[in-house]
Amino acid sequence: MNLYTALRAGFPADLDATAIDSGGERYSWRDLERGSAMLANWLGRLDLAPGSRVAVHADKSVEGLMLYLAVLRAGLVYLPLNPAYQAGELAHFITDAAPGVLVCAGRNFGWASKLAFQHGVRWVFTLNDDRSGTLLDRALQMGDVQQPAAREAGDLAAILYTSGTTGLAKGAMLSHGNLLSNAETLKDFWDWQPDDVLLHALPIFHVHGLFVASHGALLNGSLMLWFNRFDAPAVAARLPEATVFMGVPTMYVRLLQEKALDARRMRLFVSGSAPLLIETWRDWQARTGHAILERYGMSETLMLSSNPCRPEDGERLAGTVGPALPGVGLRIVRDDGTPCAVDEPGHVQVRGPSVFGGYWQLPQKTAEAFTADGWFDTGDVGRLGANGYLTLVGRSKDLVISGGFNVYPAEVEAVLNELPGVGESAVIGVPHPDFGEAVVAVVTPRAGAAAPDPEALIEATKARIAGFKCPKRVIVAPELPRNAMGKVQKQLLRERHAALFAPG
């Protein structure tokens, strides 16, 4: 079944009821149906090959959500990209995925279109967060009725780029069946109610905002209070109208700073995409009376585990991501593959209907990611308690998650190592009260050169990579600590600088 058809079945009988309230504009369920149909019909006119990718490098908007639904309806493959990506980053995604269409923000059209056409992209359109852009201009010419393309559960629906310690982004292939099974599981496990209202303040270029939050509301026919970007005072002002909120830890930290925080109507607060400090969890419960529900997932697997929602299913425990979701297999193993004992840390491995089909055009990397008996090795380190709750204790892939965004140290190091005066760099994540983790770089001076200026290095990275990847702090050191094999001891660096952003 085409995923759109399944989501459409969740729309309420009254299609004229409000589906999305963005503050300045209201969109009915009929608007979502008609708007996505017109966009799908326009995509259908472009004579794209079956399975063509549609890359979207645009700011969050309701029309952007309609575009996602339109890509599903047209039977194409959706490729969401962070709009903060710069030219060098975008070039890799375009070269690797070879999309037939690129949709970008109007402000980036000059350089993005040039880059796209140089790499063989046939069509480039603009889409802005103020209901403007050439894509909408073209779609307005089309009819508002469209029959979704027939698709099977195993057919590709989306590609999400993720990466490992090499910094080379890999495209995780997610099928219609992967996405639908996870949405249906969460609808039941998180006990979505007929009168639920979702406050949607997450980006829609990754799993949390698009596949968890949006799918949940669409499948349940729930009203969304929509924010194109997170603004703590504005979100706090509308919280009394909502019953469900999904955010990254940074959002909870900033909401706690608001004087007005009325959560009396709220049913569920969900946190994910980054570790939530136990202190934040406790402060939130003390302030609002609600225990935040933490869950665990990845681009390759969607959601894997979750603290319980219903009291009869168990309690929510701070610092854990709960037991495996129904239908998900989860195990912790040692380096040799043997099972770990209760509370013994080891490699987190999973299997289930939401686990991806593999990496785009990388059969060797796909094979390496799975065990001989078919389990996906997440690259995370965790331990399972006697109660079946999973606690994540580290990331063997050396990933940094800052403000809910993935930062791959090797990519940042490659940029730093090319800057004047830098001999070598090591990028780590350290605890941060606002972002969960902050990106910190330790650099050594280039031989024969003066020590580089830390602030100048930070500013230089901002011109080359997305802002969330740039170091919050650069530390110049005479040398980097190494083990007997010459490998940089990043754990030692993390320990040395763990208190860098501590209060006081």
N, C-alpha and C positions, 0 to 999 in steps of 0.2 A: 504493500500500500504506500502511495505517495504520502510523505509525512504531512504535507499541507492538508490533505484530505482528512487525516486523523485530527489535526489541530482544529480544522474547520468544524468538525463534528462536535467540538466543545463549545462553539459559540452559542449564546442563548437564543431562545426562540424569537425574542424581540430584537431584531437586528438594528433597530433605530435607537436602542439603549446606548449609553456612552460606554465605549470600550477603553478609551485613553483620554485622560484629562491632563493636558500639558500646562495648565495654568492659563496660558493665553488662548489656547485652541482646544476644542473638544472633537474627538473623532468617534463616530459610531462604529458598531460592528459591521454595518453595511459599508461604511467608508473603507475599512480594512479589506473587505471582500472586493469592492469595486476598484480601489486603488491598486491592490496587488494584481488584480486581473489585467488592468490596463498596462501595468509595467511588464507583466508576463507576456502579454500580447506584443508589446514592443520588442522584447527580447526574442520572441518567436519570429519576428520579421528580419532579424539580423543574419539569418541563414548560418547559425552556429552548428558545429558538428555535435552529435550526441555526446554528452559528458563534458562539454566545454566548461571551463572555469570562468566564473565572474568574480574578479578581484575588487574589493571595496575598501578604499582608503579614504573614508569620509568621516566627518564628525557625526556624533549620535543625533538621530532625529527619528520622529515617528515615520517619516517617509523612508528612512533607512531600514526600519523594521519591515515596512511594506515591501521594500526591495528584496529583503531576505525571503519573505514569503513568496514573492514573485519568482525568484530563482528556483525555489522548490517546485512551484506550480509548473514552471517551464521544463522541469526535468533536468536542469543544469546543476552545476556544482558551485556552492558558495565558498568564497575564500575571503574571510574577514581579516583586515589588517589594521593595526593600531595607527590612527591618523598622525601620531607623533613621529612615525618612522621617516627618516631622511632618505635622500636619493640613493645613497650607497646601500641602505638596507632594502629599499623597495626594489632595487635592481636585482637582488638575489631572488626575491619571491617571484618576480616576473619571469626571470630566466628559468627558474626551476619549474614553476607551475604552468608556464606558457598559457596564460589566460587569453580567452578570446575577447574579453571586455574588461576594461578598467574603469571604475567609477571613483572619482576623486573629488576632494573639496575644490571649489572654484579658485581659491587663493593659490592652489598648487598646480593649476592646470598647465601653466607654461612649462615648468620643468618636468612634471609627471607625464604629460602627453608626449613630450620629446623623448623621454626615456622609454615609454611604452612602445612608441612606434619604432624606435631603434631596435627593440627586441621582438618585433613581430606581432604586437597586439593590434588587432584590426579596428577596435572601437574604443574610444575614450569619451566618457561623459562626465559632467559635473553634477554634484548633489550637495547642497548646503543645508544648514540647520534652520534656515528661515523660509523653507518651502520653495526655494528657487533652485535653478540648475537646468542644464540642457537635457538631463535625463527626464525630468518631469515635463519639460516642454515637448519632448518627443512622445511621451506616454499619453499626454492629453489628446493626441490625435487618434488614439486607439479606442476600441470598444471596451465596455466594462463587464463583459461576460467572457469567461475562459474556462475550458475544461482541463483540469490538471493532468499532466502527462502521466501515463501508467508507469509505475515504478515498483520494483520488488524490494523486500526488506534488505537484501544484500547490496543493493545499488548504492553507489556513492552519492552522498548528499552534501558533504562539506569537507574541506581540508583546513586544518588548523596547524599553523607552523609552531613547532616547539624545538627545543635544542638541548644539547648536552654539554659536557665540558669542552668540547671542541669549538663551540660557538657557531658551528655550521647548522643553520636551521633546517629541520626536517618537517615534511608535511604529514601530519597524522590524518589518515583517511577514515572518516566517520560515515556510516551508512544511514539510510532512512530507518532501518531497524534498530541500530545502535541508539539513535536519538529518541525514537519513540519509546523503546523499552525503558530507558532511563526516566523519561518524562512521566510515564505511567506509574513507575515504581515510586517516584518522589511524590506524585499526586496522592497516592494512598498512604505512604509512610509518613508524610508531613501533614496528613489529615486535612487537605484543602476542603474548605467549606463553601456552600453556595453563595454566602454573602461576603466572602473574603475580598479585600481590596489590597492590592500590592502597591507599595510605594517603590517605584523603580528609579533608582539613582545610579545604577551601575553602567559602565560602558557596555556596548553590544558587539565588541569585536573579539570577545573570548567566551569561554564556557559559562562562567558564572552569570553574566548579564544576559546572554542570548539564549543559551540552551537550558539553564536552570530557572532563572527568573521569568523570562518571556514565555518560554514553553509552559511553565507552570500556570501562569495567568491565562494564556490562550486556551490551553487544554481544559481549564476549569471554567472558562467563560467569565473571568473575574476582571473587574475594572482595574486599570493601572493609573496611578498618579505618577506622571512622567516628568523626569528632569533630564534635560540634555547633558547636564553636568552636575556633579555633586556640589551643593552649597549648604553648609551646615545650618545656618539660620533659616533658610528657606525650607529645607527638609524638616527641621524641627517644627516649623509653623504648620506643616501639613500632616504631621504624624498623627494628630487626633482623628484624622479622616481615614486612616489606614488600619489594617489588621495584620498585614505581613510586611516585613522589611528584610531585605537581603543586602548585606554589605561586606566590605573588607574591614579588617581591624582598624585601619586608619580612620574610617568613617565613624566607628564607635568612639574612638578617642576624641574626635572633634565634636561629635554630638554631646559628649559628656561635658564639654566646655560651655554649652548653651544653658542659659538660665532657665528658659522655658523648655521643658521636655515632658510632654504629656503623653504617656503610653497606656492610659487606662483602657482604651479600646483595642489595643494591640493583642494579637493572639500568638504571634511567632516572630522572633528575631533570629535570623540565620547569619552566621559568619563563615567565611571561607576565603580561599585563594592565597592565604598567608597565615602564619601562626598567630593566634590570639593570646596575648599575655594574660596569665591568670589574674593579675592585678586588674586589668581592664574588665575581665569577665565578672569579677567580684564587685568592682565599682559600679558596673552597669546593673547588676542585680540589686545592689543596695539603693541605687538611685531610682530604678523603675519597677522593681519587684519581679522582673523577668530574668530567667536564666537563658543566656544566649545559646542557641543550638549550633554546635560546631560540626562540620562535616569535612569529608576528604574526597578529593577527586583530582583528575589530571586531564589534560587535553586528549591523551590517548585512551582514556577510559571513562570519561564523564564521572559521575558521582559513584563512589565505591563504598563508603561507610558514612554513618551519621549517628549522632546522639539521638535518643528517642524523642519523638514529638509528644505522643500521648503518655500521660502519667502511668497508665497501666502497662506500658511497654518498658518502663524503667526510668531511671533518673538521668539527668544531664550532668556529666562530670567535667568540670573545668580541666583544661589541659589534655583532654582526650578528644578523639574524633568519632567515638562510639563504635558499635559493632558493625560488621559487614551488612550492607543492605540486602534485602531479600533477593535471592537469585545470584548473588555475588559470592564467589569463592575467594577466601583470603587466607594466606598462610605466611608464616615467618620462618625463614630458613637460614642456616649458617652458610659460610663460604663454600662448604662442600656439598650443600644441598640438603643436608639432613635437617629435620624439623627442630626448631628452637623450643626450649622449655617455656613454661609460663613466666612471663616478665623478662625473658632473656632477649636482648636486642638482636635483630637480624635483618635480613633483606625482606622487604615487603613484596610479595608476589600475589597476583590476582588473576581471576578469569571470570567470565560471565557475558551476558548478552550485550552489554554496553562497551565491551573492550574493542578497540579499533581493529581494522583489518590489516594494518601495516603502514609503513612509511611510503609516501609517494615516490615511485620510481627508485626505491632503495631496497631491493630484496635482501641484500646482505645485512643491512642494518635491521631490517624487520626480523630476519632469522636470529640475529644476535639478541634481540629484545625479548624473545620467547624461550622458555626452557624446552627441553626435549619432550616433556609431557604436556606442553601447551599452555603453561602459565606465563603471564606477562610480568617481567621483572621491572618494577616501577622505578628502581634506582633510589628509593627511599629506604631509610632504616627506621624500624619501629619495633614495638613489643606489644604482645597481646596479654592482657591481664586474665585472671581466672574468670572474670565476668564477661570475657569476650570483647572488651573494649580495646580499641587500638590507640596507642600513644606513639606519635611520631617523635623520634629523637634526633634525627639528622637527615641529611640528603647526600647520598653517596655520589650524586652527579654534580655536587659543588654548586648547586643553584642558589642564587640569592633572590628572595621575594620581598620586594620593597613596595609598600602601599598597594599590595595585591598584584603587582606586575612582576613577571619573571625577568631576571637579569642574569645573563650568562657571563661569568667572569672573563672567559677567554676572549669574548668579543670586545669587552671594554679594555682589556689588557692590550689587544692588538692595536687599538686606537692610541692608547697612552704610549706604547713603545715606539711609535712613529713620531712623537712630538719632540721638539728640540730639547736637548739636555737630559732626556730620560734614557737610562741604560737598560732598566728592566722594571717590570711592575708585577704586583700581585694584588688582585682584587678579591675582597672578602665582604661578607655581610656581618654586621654587628648589631646587637639589640638597639632599637630606637623607640622612644615612647610614643611617637606619632605614626611612623611608617612600619612598625613591626621590626623590620631590618633596614639598615641604611647601607648603601654602597660606600665602601671605603677602599682607597687605593694606597698601597705602600710602594713607593718607587725609589730606585737607586739612581744617583747621578751617572750620566754617561762619562766614560773614562776621558779625562782631560778637559771636561767641561765643568762650568760652575753649577752648583746645585740649582735645579729648576724651581721656579716660584709656584707653590701649591695652588694659589688662586688662579694664576694664569693657565695652569694645566686644566683646572675645572672648566674655565671659560672656553678653552680650546676644544674640549670634548663636546660641549653643547652645540658646536657648529657641525659636528660630525655624526652624532648619534642622538637618539631620543632622550629628552630630559630626564626621564625616570631611570635611565641607565647610567647617567653621569654621577661621578663620585660626589657624595656630600662632603667628604673630607679627603685630602691627599696628605699623606705623611711621607716626608723624605727621610730615608734611612741609608746608612753607609752600605748595608748589605741585607740580603734576604736570608732568613734561616733555612737551612737545607738538611735533609737526612743523609745517610751514608751513600745513598744512590744518587744524590744530587737533586732530589725533588724538593721543591719549596714546601715547607711545613706550614700550610695555611691554618691548620688547627692552632698552632702556636701563635700565629698572628692574631687569630680571632680571640684567643685567651688574653693576649697582651692588650688588646684594644677593646675589650668587651665593655668597659665602663666609659668609653669615649663620649657617649651621649647621655650618660646617667645624670639625673637631676643633681644640681649642685656641683 
